[in-house]
Amino acid sequence: MRGSRALSLSCGPSIRPPVHGSSLFQRGPPQSLPRARPPHRPCRRAFTKLGETSTYLKEADREIYLVGTAHISSASAREVADLIQQVKPDFVAVELCEQRYQKVKEMPSDAGKPHSFAESVQAVLSAVGKHGPLAGVFVALNELMRNTGLVPGVDFKSAIDAAEQVGAKVALIDRNIDDTMRLLHEALPKLSLLKILTTPDPPELKGLSQAAAESGSAAYEQLKQRDKLRALKAHLSQVAEPVVEVMLHQRDRYMVWQLGSQCPRGKVVVVVGMAHMDGIEKEWREKHQNDSRRDR
């Protein structure tokens, strides 16, 4: 850490990052070492929640600030930019592949300006032509959000811009969108339409449905609350488990692996959708617990 300054995240009051010695994962050197093996240094690891949308992960050579966002939330965009400006990381890792990164990077300053009906139709048809009907559905939803004042990708755009301002390297840690769409196409036939239609929504989501009816942006802000998001993911896992596996669990594992590969040391700010926060934290804990057992 550069100094001991507090972080003022937009999700709450000023929060001081954990002290280096306050590790949840600590162990001393092994009692004996093979002669060919270099001396082993104690590995200090920490896992600390900074707030509803952020977590601090500490390793021997790496500090990770994991930030969960709503991809259309201007509040998330501000939170991301503020954190990057304060931490001044070596890397900013984003939930994007190269193809999606280029689209976000080229996002114009008037990205929140609604499209005309003809422009929206053209965007949908272009997506269908390149990636198939399912991609057209996603683009249609994006166009709907855009034309109601919501800007998909504003959080990633904010992260990329802030990374450039502080001289941080941008790491693209998500799986290629074409691979994800292919796997999603393969998962859809495994769904049961009857199960989807007959499974009642959990009571935790009743307030979310009301908020969505009144204001789409308010509903998305509620999805930054982990209890509501967990209830939604549990419901989706019950009715559409193959889709959840492709869209969440597989990508959680992929992004943790990419973090180790692309951001091996230094300070890292990781910007992902809130739906990935629990999964990435779980994969990170399990990975280091397994590493600890292997090193004993």
C-alpha positions as CSV (number, residue, x, y, z in Angstrom):
1,M,0.0,0.0,0.0
2,R,1.2,3.5,-0.7
3,G,0.7,5.1,2.6
4,S,-2.3,4.5,4.9
5,R,-4.8,6.8,3.4
6,A,-8.5,6.0,3.7
7,L,-10.7,5.0,0.8
8,S,-13.9,6.9,0.4
9,L,-16.1,4.6,-1.6
10,S,-19.4,6.0,-2.8
11,C,-21.2,3.0,-1.2
12,G,-20.5,4.2,2.3
13,P,-18.3,6.3,4.7
14,S,-14.5,6.6,4.5
15,I,-13.0,3.1,4.9
16,R,-9.4,2.3,5.7
17,P,-7.9,-0.7,3.8
18,P,-6.9,-3.6,6.1
19,V,-3.5,-3.4,7.8
20,H,-1.0,-5.6,6.2
21,G,-0.5,-7.8,9.3
22,S,-4.2,-8.5,9.7
23,S,-4.4,-11.6,7.6
24,L,-7.2,-14.2,7.7
25,F,-4.9,-16.7,5.9
26,Q,-1.6,-16.9,7.6
27,R,0.8,-19.7,8.1
28,G,4.5,-20.0,9.0
29,P,7.3,-21.7,7.1
30,P,7.2,-25.5,6.9
31,Q,9.2,-27.5,9.3
32,S,11.4,-29.1,6.6
33,L,12.1,-28.3,3.0
34,P,13.6,-30.4,0.2
35,R,17.2,-29.4,-0.5
36,A,16.4,-28.4,-4.1
37,R,13.6,-26.1,-3.0
38,P,14.3,-22.4,-2.2
39,P,13.6,-21.1,1.3
40,H,9.9,-20.6,1.8
41,R,8.5,-17.2,2.9
42,P,5.3,-17.0,5.0
43,C,2.4,-16.2,2.7
44,R,0.1,-13.6,4.1
45,R,-3.4,-13.5,2.7
46,A,-6.5,-11.5,3.7
47,F,-10.1,-11.3,2.7
48,T,-11.9,-8.2,3.9
49,K,-15.3,-6.8,2.9
50,L,-15.0,-3.1,2.4
51,G,-18.7,-2.6,1.7
52,E,-21.7,-4.0,-0.1
53,T,-20.1,-3.6,-3.5
54,S,-16.4,-3.9,-2.7
55,T,-13.9,-6.4,-1.3
56,Y,-10.2,-6.3,-0.5
57,L,-8.1,-9.4,-1.2
58,K,-4.5,-9.5,0.0
59,E,-1.7,-11.8,-1.1
60,A,2.1,-11.8,-0.7
61,D,2.8,-9.8,-3.9
62,R,-0.7,-8.6,-4.8
63,E,-3.5,-6.4,-3.5
64,I,-6.9,-6.7,-5.2
65,Y,-9.8,-4.3,-4.8
66,L,-12.8,-6.1,-6.2
67,V,-15.7,-3.8,-7.2
68,G,-19.1,-5.0,-8.1
69,T,-21.2,-2.8,-10.4
70,A,-24.5,-2.4,-12.2
71,H,-23.5,-2.1,-15.8
72,I,-25.9,0.7,-16.5
73,S,-25.4,2.6,-13.2
74,S,-23.9,6.1,-13.2
75,A,-23.4,5.6,-9.4
76,S,-21.3,2.6,-10.2
77,A,-19.3,4.5,-12.8
78,R,-18.5,7.2,-10.2
79,E,-17.5,4.7,-7.6
80,V,-15.2,2.9,-10.0
81,A,-13.5,6.1,-11.1
82,D,-13.1,7.4,-7.5
83,L,-11.5,4.1,-6.3
84,I,-9.0,4.0,-9.2
85,Q,-8.0,7.6,-8.7
86,Q,-7.4,6.9,-5.0
87,V,-5.7,3.5,-5.2
88,K,-3.6,4.3,-8.4
89,P,-3.3,0.6,-9.2
90,D,-0.8,-1.1,-11.5
91,F,-3.7,-2.9,-13.3
92,V,-7.4,-2.3,-13.8
93,A,-9.0,-5.6,-14.7
94,V,-12.4,-5.4,-16.3
95,E,-15.1,-8.0,-17.1
96,L,-14.6,-7.6,-20.9
97,C,-13.0,-9.6,-23.8
98,E,-11.2,-7.8,-26.6
99,Q,-14.3,-7.6,-28.8
100,R,-16.4,-6.0,-26.1
101,Y,-13.5,-3.8,-24.9
102,Q,-13.2,-2.1,-28.3
103,K,-16.9,-1.3,-28.3
104,V,-16.8,0.2,-24.8
105,K,-13.5,2.1,-25.5
106,E,-15.1,3.7,-28.6
107,M,-18.3,4.6,-26.7
108,P,-19.0,8.3,-27.6
109,S,-19.5,11.0,-25.1
110,D,-23.2,11.1,-26.0
111,A,-23.6,7.4,-25.3
112,G,-26.7,8.2,-23.2
113,K,-28.5,9.8,-26.1
114,P,-31.4,7.7,-27.2
115,H,-31.3,6.0,-30.6
116,S,-33.9,6.5,-33.2
117,F,-36.2,3.5,-33.9
118,A,-34.3,2.9,-37.2
119,E,-30.9,3.0,-35.4
120,S,-32.1,0.5,-32.8
121,V,-33.5,-1.9,-35.4
122,Q,-30.2,-1.7,-37.3
123,A,-28.2,-2.5,-34.2
124,V,-30.4,-5.6,-33.5
125,L,-30.2,-6.8,-37.1
126,S,-26.4,-6.4,-37.1
127,A,-26.1,-8.4,-33.9
128,V,-28.3,-11.2,-35.3
129,G,-26.2,-11.3,-38.5
130,K,-22.9,-11.6,-36.6
131,H,-23.8,-13.7,-33.6
132,G,-27.3,-15.2,-34.1
133,P,-30.8,-14.5,-32.7
134,L,-29.8,-14.7,-29.1
135,A,-27.3,-11.9,-29.5
136,G,-30.1,-9.9,-31.1
137,V,-32.2,-10.3,-27.9
138,F,-29.4,-8.9,-25.8
139,V,-28.8,-6.0,-28.1
140,A,-32.6,-5.3,-28.1
141,L,-32.5,-5.1,-24.3
142,N,-29.6,-2.8,-24.4
143,E,-31.4,-0.6,-26.9
144,L,-34.4,-0.5,-24.6
145,M,-32.3,0.5,-21.6
146,R,-30.5,3.2,-23.7
147,N,-33.8,4.7,-24.9
148,T,-35.0,4.9,-21.3
149,G,-32.0,6.9,-20.1
150,L,-29.8,4.0,-19.0
151,V,-26.3,3.4,-20.5
152,P,-25.0,-0.2,-20.7
153,G,-21.2,-0.3,-20.2
154,V,-20.9,3.1,-18.5
155,D,-19.1,1.4,-15.5
156,F,-16.4,-0.2,-17.8
157,K,-16.0,3.0,-19.8
158,S,-15.4,4.9,-16.5
159,A,-12.8,2.2,-15.4
160,I,-10.9,2.3,-18.8
161,D,-10.8,6.1,-18.8
162,A,-9.6,6.3,-15.1
163,A,-7.0,3.6,-15.8
164,E,-5.5,5.8,-18.6
165,Q,-5.5,8.8,-16.3
166,V,-3.4,7.1,-13.6
167,G,-1.2,5.1,-16.0
168,A,-2.6,1.7,-15.1
169,K,-2.6,-1.2,-17.5
170,V,-6.1,-2.5,-18.5
171,A,-6.5,-6.3,-18.3
172,L,-9.3,-8.0,-20.1
173,I,-10.3,-11.0,-18.0
174,D,-13.6,-12.2,-19.4
175,R,-14.1,-15.1,-21.8
176,N,-14.5,-14.3,-25.5
177,I,-18.1,-13.2,-26.2
178,D,-18.4,-15.6,-29.1
179,D,-17.5,-18.6,-26.9
180,T,-20.0,-17.5,-24.3
181,M,-22.8,-17.1,-26.9
182,R,-22.0,-20.6,-28.3
183,L,-22.1,-22.2,-24.9
184,L,-25.3,-20.3,-24.1
185,H,-26.9,-21.6,-27.3
186,E,-26.0,-25.1,-26.3
187,A,-27.5,-24.6,-22.8
188,L,-30.9,-23.3,-23.9
189,P,-32.4,-26.6,-25.1
190,K,-31.7,-28.0,-21.6
191,L,-34.2,-25.6,-20.0
192,S,-37.7,-26.6,-19.0
193,L,-40.3,-24.0,-20.1
194,L,-42.8,-25.5,-17.8
195,K,-40.5,-25.2,-14.8
196,I,-39.7,-21.6,-15.7
197,L,-43.4,-20.7,-15.9
198,T,-44.6,-22.5,-12.8
199,T,-41.9,-21.7,-10.3
200,P,-43.0,-18.8,-8.1
201,D,-40.7,-15.9,-7.5
202,P,-39.1,-15.8,-4.1
203,P,-40.6,-13.3,-1.6
204,E,-37.3,-11.4,-1.4
205,L,-37.8,-10.3,-5.0
206,K,-41.3,-8.7,-4.6
207,G,-39.9,-5.3,-3.8
208,L,-37.6,-5.6,-6.8
209,S,-40.5,-6.3,-9.1
210,Q,-42.3,-3.2,-7.8
211,A,-39.2,-1.1,-8.2
212,A,-38.7,-2.3,-11.8
213,A,-42.3,-1.3,-12.6
214,E,-41.8,2.2,-11.2
215,S,-38.2,2.8,-12.3
216,G,-35.7,0.6,-14.1
217,S,-32.7,2.4,-12.6
218,A,-34.1,2.0,-9.1
219,A,-34.4,-1.7,-9.6
220,Y,-30.8,-2.0,-10.9
221,E,-29.6,-0.1,-7.8
222,Q,-31.4,-2.6,-5.6
223,L,-29.5,-5.4,-7.4
224,K,-26.3,-4.0,-5.8
225,Q,-27.7,-5.3,-2.5
226,R,-26.2,-8.8,-2.1
227,D,-29.2,-10.3,-0.3
228,K,-31.5,-9.5,-3.2
229,L,-29.0,-10.5,-5.8
230,R,-28.4,-13.9,-4.0
231,A,-32.1,-14.5,-4.0
232,L,-32.4,-13.8,-7.7
233,K,-29.4,-16.0,-8.5
234,A,-30.9,-18.8,-6.3
235,H,-34.2,-18.5,-8.2
236,L,-32.4,-18.6,-11.6
237,S,-30.3,-21.6,-10.6
238,Q,-33.6,-23.4,-9.7
239,V,-35.3,-22.7,-13.0
240,A,-32.4,-22.2,-15.5
241,E,-29.3,-23.9,-14.0
242,P,-27.6,-24.6,-17.3
243,V,-27.7,-20.9,-18.2
244,V,-26.5,-19.8,-14.8
245,E,-23.5,-22.2,-15.2
246,V,-22.5,-20.7,-18.5
247,M,-23.2,-17.0,-17.7
248,L,-21.9,-16.9,-14.1
249,H,-20.1,-19.9,-12.7
250,Q,-17.9,-20.7,-15.7
251,R,-16.9,-17.0,-16.1
252,D,-16.2,-16.6,-12.4
253,R,-13.6,-19.4,-12.6
254,Y,-12.2,-18.0,-15.9
255,M,-11.8,-14.5,-14.5
256,V,-10.0,-15.7,-11.4
257,W,-7.6,-17.7,-13.6
258,Q,-7.1,-14.6,-15.8
259,L,-6.4,-12.4,-12.8
260,G,-3.6,-14.7,-11.8
261,S,-2.2,-14.8,-15.4
262,Q,-2.5,-11.1,-16.4
263,C,-2.1,-9.3,-13.0
264,P,0.4,-11.4,-11.1
265,R,1.6,-8.7,-8.7
266,G,1.1,-5.1,-7.5
267,K,-2.2,-3.3,-6.9
268,V,-5.2,-4.4,-9.0
269,V,-8.7,-2.9,-9.2
270,V,-11.1,-5.4,-10.6
271,V,-14.4,-4.2,-12.1
272,V,-17.1,-6.8,-12.6
273,G,-20.9,-7.0,-12.5
274,M,-22.3,-7.5,-9.0
275,A,-23.6,-11.0,-10.0
276,H,-20.0,-12.2,-10.2
277,M,-18.8,-10.9,-6.8
278,D,-19.8,-13.9,-4.6
279,G,-18.5,-16.4,-7.2
280,I,-15.1,-14.7,-7.7
281,E,-14.7,-14.3,-3.9
282,K,-15.5,-18.0,-3.5
283,E,-13.1,-19.1,-6.3
284,W,-10.4,-16.9,-4.8
285,R,-10.7,-18.4,-1.3
286,E,-10.8,-22.0,-2.6
287,K,-7.8,-21.4,-4.9
288,H,-5.6,-20.1,-2.1
289,Q,-6.8,-22.7,0.4
290,N,-5.8,-25.4,-2.2
291,D,-2.5,-23.6,-2.7
292,S,-1.9,-23.6,1.0
293,R,-2.5,-27.3,1.3
294,R,-0.2,-28.1,-1.6
295,D,2.6,-26.0,-0.1
296,R,2.5,-27.7,3.3
